[in-house]
Amino acid sequence: MNKICKFFLKVFAIVFVANAALFAVFFFDLDGKLLFNVVEPFLKKHYDDMDRKDTLKTPYNIDEFPKYDYHS
């Protein structure tokens, strides 16, 4: 075999393996499982632990501008 034929055979093999890997991700919904089992719990833990202002304790006064102080 000459060099050009070997090159195209390698390119075809790489494309075939990449296509098979992408099909496996699609068929088994691996991207959705990764988001649901890894990314979402991490984001929930991160955002649930954030300090937030309790808006129910702030009196409503339309004449003043709101005071955005998150460390009180």
N, C-alpha and C positions, 0 to 999 in steps of 0.2 A: 504494500500500500504506500502511496505517496503521502507527502506531508499535508497536502490540502485535504485529502480524504480523512486522515487521522484528526485533523483540526475540526472538520465538520462533524465527525463522529463524537468528539469530546463535547462540542457545543450542543449537539442533539441530546447527549446523555445528561448534561447539566440542565438543559431546558426540561427534559422529561422528569428528572428528580424534583426540580422546583415546582413543576406542575402537579406532581403527585403529592408533594408536601402541602401545597396550597389547597388541593382537593381534600386532603385529610383534615385540614383546619376547618374547611367549609362543612364537610360531611359530619364531623363529630362536634361541631359548634365549639371549637376549642377557644376561640376568641371570646365568646360570650361567657364560657365557663371561667376563663381567666379573670374577666371583669367582675363577675359575680362573686367568685370565691377569694380573690386576692385584692383587687383594686377597691371595690366597694366597701369591704370591712375596714380597710385602711383609711379611706376617706371619711367614713362614718365616725371612726374613733377620733380622727383629727378634728373634725368639725363639731362633734358633740362635746369635746373637752374645751372648746373656746369660751372665753368669758364674754358674756353679752349683757347689755343693759336691760333691766327689767322694765319694760314699757308700761306695765300695769301700775307701777308705783309712782310714775311721773304724773303730776297734775296737768290737766288740760287747760291751757290758757292761750286764747287766740291772739292776744295783744302782744305777746312776746315771741321772739324766735326760739326754737327749741335749743336746748343745751346738749350737745353731743359729747358727753364726758363718759368714757367707758371704764374709767378707773376709779369710780366713786363707790 
